[in-house]
Amino acid sequence: MRSVDELTMYVYGLLDPAAEEAMKDHLHDCAECSEIRRRIAAEHGLFKGALKRESPEMPAWTSDGASRHRRRS
């Protein structure tokens, strides 16, 4: 079994070509690592999607109101 760090680097495309090829071979034979890779890839897809979305415009009152309602120490 490979480490979660190695599998994450594979999903994110951070392995060198030789290590990537070795990981592909390993994933072909290891159901446990293949499942972990699938889960990491699903999370990665969510993160990528979240980063592509633009933040909604916030009303001007939200920044002013937040500072007025903070607890004072």
C-alpha positions as CSV (number, residue, x, y, z in Angstrom):
1,M,0.0,0.0,0.0
2,R,1.2,3.5,-0.8
3,S,1.0,6.5,1.5
4,V,-1.9,9.0,1.3
5,D,0.8,11.6,0.5
6,E,2.0,9.7,-2.5
7,L,-1.5,9.1,-3.7
8,T,-2.4,12.8,-3.3
9,M,0.7,13.8,-5.2
10,Y,-0.4,11.4,-8.0
11,V,-3.9,12.9,-8.1
12,Y,-2.5,16.5,-8.2
13,G,0.0,15.6,-10.9
14,L,3.0,16.3,-8.8
15,L,5.0,13.1,-9.3
16,D,7.8,12.9,-11.8
17,P,7.1,10.7,-14.9
18,A,8.8,7.6,-13.6
19,A,7.0,7.8,-10.2
20,E,3.7,8.4,-12.0
21,E,4.1,5.4,-14.2
22,A,5.0,3.2,-11.2
23,M,1.9,4.5,-9.4
24,K,-0.3,3.7,-12.4
25,D,1.1,0.1,-12.3
26,H,0.5,-0.1,-8.5
27,L,-3.1,1.2,-8.8
28,H,-3.9,-1.4,-11.4
29,D,-3.1,-4.1,-8.9
30,C,-4.1,-2.6,-5.6
31,A,-7.8,-2.1,-5.0
32,E,-7.3,-0.4,-1.6
33,C,-5.1,2.3,-3.1
34,S,-7.4,2.7,-6.1
35,E,-10.3,3.4,-3.7
36,I,-8.2,6.0,-1.7
37,R,-7.1,7.6,-5.0
38,R,-10.8,7.8,-6.1
39,R,-11.7,9.6,-2.9
40,I,-8.8,12.0,-3.1
41,A,-9.7,12.7,-6.8
42,A,-13.3,13.4,-5.7
43,E,-12.1,15.9,-3.1
44,H,-9.7,17.5,-5.6
45,G,-12.6,18.0,-8.0
46,L,-14.6,19.7,-5.3
47,F,-11.7,22.0,-4.5
48,K,-11.1,22.9,-8.1
49,G,-14.8,23.6,-8.6
50,A,-14.9,25.8,-5.5
51,L,-11.9,27.8,-6.6
52,K,-13.4,28.5,-10.1
53,R,-16.5,30.0,-8.6
54,E,-16.5,33.7,-8.0
55,S,-17.3,35.0,-4.6
56,P,-20.7,36.7,-4.4
57,E,-20.8,40.5,-3.9
58,M,-21.4,41.2,-0.2
59,P,-23.6,44.1,0.8
60,A,-21.6,47.0,2.1
61,W,-23.4,46.8,5.5
62,T,-21.8,43.3,6.2
63,S,-18.3,44.6,6.7
64,D,-19.4,47.6,8.8
65,G,-21.9,45.7,10.8
66,A,-19.5,42.9,11.7
67,S,-17.0,45.3,13.2
68,R,-19.7,47.0,15.3
69,H,-21.0,43.7,16.7
70,R,-17.8,42.3,17.8
71,R,-17.3,41.6,21.5
72,R,-15.0,43.9,23.2
73,S,-12.4,42.3,25.5
